[in-house]
Amino acid sequence: MIFQSDTIHNLFVLIDSVVELYLGKFIKPFLSLHEKFYAALNKTLRGLLDDNKSEIAEWFTANFITYLRTIFVIPTLLLLAWGHTVLPSLIVILVDFGDFLDGVVARFWVDVKKEKEEALSNNESRANSPTLSDTDDESFEVVTTGSPQTLTSWQVLHWNRTYGGFVDAVCDKAFVVPCWIALLNSVPASGSLRIAQYITLIFLILAEVASGCIRFRAYFSSVAVPAPKVEGFDFSTSAVKADHVGKAKQTFEMVGTALFMLPPFRYLGLAFLMLAVPLAYESVRRKVNRRVMYVKGSADKLDYRVLKFYMQVKAMGSKLIVGFHERKTDMIVTACACSCVDEVIAEAPEKLDVMFLEKQGIDYVISSSSQGQFVTDEVLNAGLCLRIGEDGVARPLKAKEDEKQD
């Protein structure tokens, strides 16, 4: 059993290495051309939106475009069932364009909203109504009005803010996966690449379904605040960022699907879809990658500031461990009651060393701006400790000797 486990582990290590080589040697150069093309397209579309700002209806939102392009899966499947190929292929290209357009429209409405808010603040004073966001919680104050007031929770605010990206990714899969299932029926009964077509389509179907399930779970189990911005440190050792992997995958999948529907270009489409296979694998792998974070528990209080810090750290990884040096039962039990906390370590060492981190399976230690150094210089030199400053940015914590040299 141990031999089989090691064999499977080594196999995945080999696959990861091959995929990373593919990303660095092929995808990274491709992305430079990809970015130039879409940057020019973005500039053109944004210019059209800005020039016709007064004529654009308020219902023309990014979510509207996302829902509309997803509905196109119905005529696409019907046309494929009736034996058509050209029209379904054109619809796929149109849907792919819509996936880019909704991002442009989303940024357009964000800028329009900012302009309106700035104009409002310049013309009249803002009303003293209680509001709360992830960035102004320090100045939050409930104003006494003598009447009931309704405040939106952090969790609902977070869901509302991230809903657009979530539904966009899910709708992408809701369109393309049924198309691939339908295309399985169009694979010729014979031919040298018949098996390759089945394997490619089935793998992509399984990968995108798995990715969609992971996204659903991540969205509804996400903490109420976003992860802090990280400067001077990169959690990933990959040559290509996660969002760039998604962009390249989307292009290969949609262009490949459109070409695969056309009999004269079927094998060219298959080539594009095969290029998307490693990217689909990498996309799922990065979503399930575990990253265990550790924070030092507060022995004095557990207010919303401490909870926000816990949630920020949890958003940076997949598992949050809170350690308490002093055995204060009330604080330990209260930490266990926090939904963002996965484990609590009682009587943790006052100063953490690398051996303790390895024993507990901890990947990174995160401290707040109000906490002193509670890790050894060995941990700092290994780059395993970050501090979230008062500006909300996470940076690597350096040893005192290194700080003096800098």
C-alpha positions as CSV (number, residue, x, y, z in Angstrom):
1,M,0.0,0.0,0.0
2,I,2.8,2.4,0.9
3,F,4.6,1.5,-2.4
4,Q,1.4,2.3,-4.4
5,S,0.9,5.6,-2.5
6,D,4.5,6.7,-3.3
7,T,4.1,5.7,-6.9
8,I,0.9,7.8,-7.3
9,H,2.6,10.7,-5.5
10,N,5.6,10.5,-7.8
11,L,3.3,10.3,-10.8
12,F,1.6,13.5,-9.9
13,V,4.9,15.2,-9.2
14,L,6.0,14.2,-12.7
15,I,2.8,15.5,-14.2
16,D,3.1,18.8,-12.3
17,S,6.7,19.2,-13.6
18,V,5.6,18.5,-17.2
19,V,2.7,21.0,-16.9
20,E,5.0,23.6,-15.4
21,L,7.5,23.2,-18.2
22,Y,4.6,23.6,-20.7
23,L,3.4,26.8,-18.9
24,G,6.9,28.3,-18.9
25,K,8.1,27.4,-22.4
26,F,4.8,27.6,-24.4
27,I,2.0,29.4,-22.6
28,K,4.1,32.3,-21.2
29,P,5.3,33.4,-24.7
30,F,1.7,32.9,-26.1
31,L,0.3,35.2,-23.3
32,S,2.4,38.2,-24.5
33,L,0.5,38.1,-27.8
34,H,-2.7,37.3,-26.1
35,E,-2.4,40.3,-23.8
36,K,-1.6,42.7,-26.7
37,F,-4.6,41.6,-28.7
38,Y,-7.0,41.8,-25.8
39,A,-5.5,45.1,-24.6
40,A,-6.2,46.7,-28.0
41,L,-9.7,45.2,-28.0
42,N,-10.4,46.4,-24.5
43,K,-9.3,50.0,-25.5
44,T,-11.6,50.0,-28.5
45,L,-14.6,48.7,-26.6
46,R,-14.1,51.0,-23.6
47,G,-13.8,53.9,-26.0
48,L,-17.2,53.0,-27.5
49,L,-18.7,52.8,-24.1
50,D,-17.3,56.1,-22.9
51,D,-18.4,57.9,-26.1
52,N,-21.9,56.6,-25.7
53,K,-22.2,56.8,-21.9
54,S,-25.4,58.7,-21.9
55,E,-27.2,56.3,-24.2
56,I,-26.2,53.0,-22.4
57,A,-29.2,51.6,-20.4
58,E,-28.6,50.8,-16.7
59,W,-29.8,47.2,-17.3
60,F,-26.9,46.6,-19.7
61,T,-24.7,45.2,-16.9
62,A,-21.9,42.5,-16.8
63,N,-24.3,40.0,-15.2
64,F,-26.9,40.6,-17.9
65,I,-24.3,39.8,-20.6
66,T,-23.2,36.7,-18.6
67,Y,-26.8,35.4,-18.3
68,L,-27.5,36.2,-22.0
69,R,-24.5,34.4,-23.4
70,T,-25.2,31.3,-21.2
71,I,-28.8,31.1,-22.6
72,F,-27.2,30.6,-26.0
73,V,-26.3,27.1,-25.0
74,I,-29.9,26.1,-25.9
75,P,-29.9,27.2,-29.6
76,T,-26.3,25.8,-29.9
77,L,-27.4,22.3,-28.7
78,L,-30.5,22.4,-30.9
79,L,-28.5,23.4,-34.0
80,L,-26.0,20.6,-33.3
81,A,-28.8,18.1,-32.9
82,W,-30.3,19.2,-36.2
83,G,-27.0,18.6,-38.0
84,H,-25.9,22.3,-38.4
85,T,-22.2,23.2,-37.9
86,V,-21.5,26.7,-39.0
87,L,-24.1,28.5,-36.9
88,P,-23.2,26.7,-33.7
89,S,-19.5,27.5,-34.3
90,L,-20.3,31.2,-34.8
91,I,-22.4,31.2,-31.6
92,V,-19.4,29.8,-29.6
93,I,-17.2,32.6,-30.9
94,L,-19.9,35.1,-30.0
95,V,-20.2,33.7,-26.5
96,D,-16.4,33.9,-26.1
97,F,-16.5,37.6,-27.2
98,G,-19.3,38.1,-24.6
99,D,-17.1,36.6,-21.9
100,F,-14.6,39.4,-22.6
101,L,-17.2,42.1,-23.0
102,D,-18.8,41.5,-19.6
103,G,-15.4,42.3,-18.0
104,V,-15.2,45.6,-19.9
105,V,-18.7,46.5,-19.0
106,A,-18.2,45.7,-15.4
107,R,-15.2,48.0,-15.2
108,F,-17.1,50.7,-17.0
109,W,-20.0,50.7,-14.5
110,V,-17.5,50.7,-11.6
111,D,-15.9,53.9,-13.0
112,V,-19.3,55.4,-13.6
113,K,-20.3,54.8,-10.0
114,K,-17.1,56.4,-8.8
115,E,-17.7,59.5,-10.9
116,K,-21.2,59.8,-9.5
117,E,-20.0,59.4,-5.9
118,E,-17.3,62.0,-6.4
119,A,-19.8,64.5,-8.0
120,L,-22.2,63.9,-5.1
121,S,-19.5,64.5,-2.5
122,N,-18.4,67.7,-4.2
123,N,-21.9,69.2,-4.5
124,E,-23.4,68.2,-1.2
125,S,-22.3,66.7,2.1
126,R,-22.7,63.0,2.6
127,A,-25.6,62.0,4.9
128,N,-24.7,60.6,8.3
129,S,-26.0,57.1,7.6
130,P,-24.3,54.0,8.9
131,T,-22.3,52.1,6.3
132,L,-19.7,49.4,6.5
133,S,-17.3,48.0,4.1
134,D,-14.1,46.0,4.2
135,T,-12.0,49.1,4.1
136,D,-13.7,51.7,6.4
137,D,-14.6,49.5,9.4
138,E,-12.1,51.5,11.6
139,S,-14.2,54.6,11.1
140,F,-17.6,52.9,11.4
141,E,-20.0,54.5,13.7
142,V,-23.7,53.9,14.3
143,V,-25.4,57.3,14.3
144,T,-28.3,57.7,16.7
145,T,-31.4,58.5,14.7
146,G,-34.2,57.4,17.1
147,S,-35.4,54.8,14.6
148,P,-34.5,51.2,13.6
149,Q,-31.5,50.9,11.3
150,T,-30.6,48.1,9.0
151,L,-26.9,47.2,8.4
152,T,-25.6,44.7,5.9
153,S,-23.4,42.0,7.3
154,W,-19.8,41.6,6.2
155,Q,-20.6,38.2,4.7
156,V,-23.4,39.5,2.5
157,L,-21.3,42.5,1.4
158,H,-18.5,40.1,0.4
159,W,-20.9,37.8,-1.5
160,N,-22.3,40.8,-3.3
161,R,-18.9,42.0,-4.3
162,T,-17.6,38.7,-5.5
163,Y,-20.8,37.4,-7.1
164,G,-20.0,38.8,-10.6
165,G,-16.7,36.8,-10.9
166,F,-18.3,33.7,-9.4
167,V,-21.3,33.6,-11.7
168,D,-19.1,34.5,-14.8
169,A,-16.9,31.5,-14.2
170,V,-19.8,29.1,-13.5
171,C,-21.7,30.3,-16.6
172,D,-18.6,29.6,-18.7
173,K,-18.8,26.0,-17.7
174,A,-22.6,25.8,-18.0
175,F,-22.2,26.7,-21.7
176,V,-19.2,24.8,-22.8
177,V,-19.6,21.5,-20.9
178,P,-23.1,20.6,-22.5
179,C,-21.5,21.5,-25.9
180,W,-18.7,19.0,-25.3
181,I,-21.1,16.3,-24.3
182,A,-23.1,16.9,-27.5
183,L,-19.8,16.8,-29.5
184,L,-19.0,13.4,-28.1
185,N,-21.9,12.1,-30.3
186,S,-20.2,13.7,-33.4
187,V,-16.9,11.8,-33.1
188,P,-16.5,9.5,-36.2
189,A,-17.0,5.8,-35.7
190,S,-13.5,5.1,-37.1
191,G,-10.3,7.0,-37.6
192,S,-6.8,7.2,-36.2
193,L,-7.6,10.1,-33.8
194,R,-11.0,8.8,-32.7
195,I,-9.7,7.7,-29.2
196,A,-7.9,11.0,-28.8
197,Q,-11.1,13.0,-29.5
198,Y,-13.0,11.0,-26.8
199,I,-10.2,11.3,-24.2
200,T,-9.7,15.0,-24.8
201,L,-13.4,15.8,-24.5
202,I,-14.0,13.6,-21.5
203,F,-11.0,15.0,-19.6
204,L,-12.1,18.6,-20.3
205,I,-15.7,17.8,-19.2
206,L,-14.5,16.2,-15.9
207,A,-12.0,19.0,-15.3
208,E,-14.5,21.8,-15.8
209,V,-17.2,20.1,-13.7
210,A,-14.7,19.6,-10.9
211,S,-13.6,23.2,-11.2
212,G,-17.2,24.4,-11.1
213,C,-17.9,22.3,-8.0
214,I,-14.8,23.7,-6.3
215,R,-15.9,27.3,-7.1
216,F,-19.4,26.7,-5.7
217,R,-17.9,25.5,-2.4
218,A,-15.3,28.3,-2.3
219,Y,-17.9,31.0,-2.9
220,F,-20.4,29.8,-0.3
221,S,-17.8,28.9,2.3
222,S,-15.7,32.0,1.8
223,V,-14.9,34.3,4.7
224,A,-16.4,37.8,4.9
225,V,-13.3,39.8,3.9
226,P,-10.9,39.5,1.0
227,A,-7.3,38.4,1.4
228,P,-4.9,41.3,1.9
229,K,-2.6,42.5,-0.9
230,V,0.8,40.8,-0.7
231,E,3.9,42.8,-1.6
232,G,7.5,41.5,-1.9
233,F,6.3,37.8,-1.8
234,D,4.7,35.3,-4.2
235,F,3.0,32.3,-2.8
236,S,3.2,30.6,-6.2
237,T,6.5,29.4,-7.7
238,S,4.9,29.0,-11.1
239,A,6.1,30.9,-14.2
240,V,2.5,31.8,-15.0
241,K,-0.1,33.4,-12.7
242,A,-3.4,31.7,-12.0
243,D,-5.5,34.3,-13.8
244,H,-3.2,34.0,-16.9
245,V,-3.7,30.2,-16.9
246,G,-7.5,30.8,-16.9
247,K,-7.3,33.3,-19.8
248,A,-5.2,31.0,-22.0
249,K,-7.4,28.0,-21.1
250,Q,-10.6,29.9,-22.0
251,T,-9.1,30.9,-25.4
252,F,-8.0,27.4,-26.3
253,E,-11.3,25.8,-25.2
254,M,-13.6,28.2,-27.0
255,V,-11.6,28.5,-30.2
256,G,-11.0,24.8,-30.2
257,T,-14.7,24.0,-29.6
258,A,-15.8,26.3,-32.5
259,L,-13.3,24.7,-34.9
260,F,-14.2,21.2,-33.7
261,M,-17.8,21.7,-34.7
262,L,-16.7,22.3,-38.4
263,P,-15.8,19.0,-40.1
264,P,-13.1,20.5,-42.3
265,F,-11.4,22.0,-39.2
266,R,-12.1,19.2,-36.7
267,Y,-8.5,18.2,-36.2
268,L,-7.3,21.8,-35.9
269,G,-10.0,22.2,-33.2
270,L,-8.8,19.0,-31.5
271,A,-5.3,20.4,-31.4
272,F,-6.6,23.6,-29.6
273,L,-8.6,21.5,-27.2
274,M,-5.6,19.3,-26.5
275,L,-3.5,22.4,-25.7
276,A,-6.2,23.3,-23.1
277,V,-6.0,19.9,-21.3
278,P,-2.8,20.8,-19.3
279,L,-4.3,24.2,-18.5
280,A,-7.5,22.6,-17.2
281,Y,-5.5,20.2,-15.1
282,E,-3.4,23.1,-13.7
283,S,-6.5,25.2,-13.0
284,V,-8.0,22.4,-10.9
285,R,-4.7,21.6,-9.1
286,R,-4.3,25.2,-8.0
287,K,-7.8,25.4,-6.7
288,V,-7.3,22.3,-4.4
289,N,-3.8,23.3,-3.3
290,R,-3.6,23.3,0.5
291,R,-1.9,26.2,2.3
292,V,-2.0,26.0,6.1
293,M,-1.7,29.4,7.9
294,Y,-0.9,30.0,11.5
295,V,-1.7,33.1,13.7
296,K,-1.0,33.8,17.3
297,G,-4.2,34.0,19.3
298,S,-5.2,37.1,21.3
299,A,-5.1,36.4,25.0
300,D,-6.9,39.6,26.0
301,K,-9.8,40.2,23.7
302,L,-11.6,38.8,20.6
303,D,-13.3,41.8,19.0
304,Y,-14.2,42.5,15.3
305,R,-10.6,43.7,14.6
306,V,-9.2,40.3,15.7
307,L,-11.9,38.5,13.8
308,K,-11.1,40.5,10.7
309,F,-7.5,39.6,11.0
310,Y,-8.4,35.9,11.3
311,M,-10.6,36.1,8.2
312,Q,-7.9,37.9,6.2
313,V,-5.4,35.2,7.0
314,K,-7.9,32.4,6.2
315,A,-8.5,34.0,2.9
316,M,-4.8,33.7,2.1
317,G,-4.8,29.9,2.5
318,S,-7.1,26.9,2.8
319,K,-6.7,26.2,6.6
320,L,-6.3,28.5,9.6
321,I,-4.6,27.4,12.8
322,V,-4.7,29.7,15.9
323,G,-2.1,29.1,18.6
324,F,-2.4,30.2,22.2
325,H,0.7,30.3,24.4
326,E,-1.3,31.0,27.6
327,R,-4.0,28.5,28.6
328,K,-7.0,30.9,28.7
329,T,-10.0,28.6,28.3
330,D,-12.5,31.3,27.5
331,M,-10.4,32.7,24.6
332,I,-9.5,29.3,23.3
333,V,-13.1,28.2,23.2
334,T,-14.2,31.5,21.7
335,A,-11.6,31.0,18.9
336,C,-12.9,27.4,18.3
337,A,-16.4,29.0,17.8
338,C,-15.1,31.2,15.0
339,S,-16.3,29.8,11.6
340,C,-13.0,30.9,9.9
341,V,-10.8,29.0,12.4
342,D,-10.1,25.3,11.5
343,E,-7.9,24.3,14.5
344,V,-6.7,25.8,17.8
345,I,-3.4,24.8,19.4
346,A,-3.4,25.3,23.2
347,E,-0.1,25.9,25.0
348,A,1.7,26.6,21.8
349,P,5.4,27.6,22.0
350,E,6.0,31.2,22.8
351,K,8.4,31.4,19.9
352,L,7.9,29.2,16.9
353,D,10.7,27.4,15.2
354,V,10.9,25.6,11.9
355,M,10.7,22.2,13.6
356,F,7.3,23.1,15.2
357,L,6.0,24.3,11.8
358,E,7.0,21.1,10.1
359,K,5.5,19.0,12.8
360,Q,2.2,20.8,12.7
361,G,2.1,21.0,8.9
362,I,2.1,24.8,8.9
363,D,3.2,26.5,5.7
364,Y,3.2,30.2,6.7
365,V,3.0,32.2,9.9
366,I,1.1,35.5,9.7
367,S,1.3,38.3,12.3
368,S,-0.6,41.6,12.8
369,S,1.0,45.0,13.1
370,S,0.3,45.1,16.8
371,Q,2.1,41.8,17.5
372,G,5.8,41.5,18.3
373,Q,8.1,38.8,16.8
374,F,7.0,35.4,18.0
375,V,9.1,33.3,15.5
376,T,12.8,32.5,15.4
377,D,15.2,34.2,12.9
378,E,15.4,30.8,11.2
379,V,11.7,31.0,10.3
380,L,12.2,34.6,9.1
381,N,15.2,33.7,6.9
382,A,13.2,30.8,5.4
383,G,10.6,33.3,4.2
384,L,7.8,31.6,6.2
385,C,6.5,34.6,8.1
386,L,4.5,37.6,6.8
387,R,3.0,40.6,8.7
388,I,-0.2,42.4,7.8
389,G,0.6,46.1,8.3
390,E,-1.7,48.9,9.3
391,D,-2.2,49.7,5.6
392,G,-3.7,46.2,5.1
393,V,-0.8,45.0,3.0
394,A,1.0,41.7,3.9
395,R,4.8,41.8,3.6
396,P,7.6,39.3,4.5
397,L,8.8,39.8,8.0
398,K,12.6,40.1,8.1
399,A,15.2,39.4,10.8
400,K,16.5,42.4,12.6
401,E,20.0,42.1,11.0
402,D,18.5,42.1,7.6
403,E,16.3,45.2,8.4
404,K,19.5,47.1,9.5
405,Q,21.3,46.2,6.3
406,D,18.3,47.4,4.3
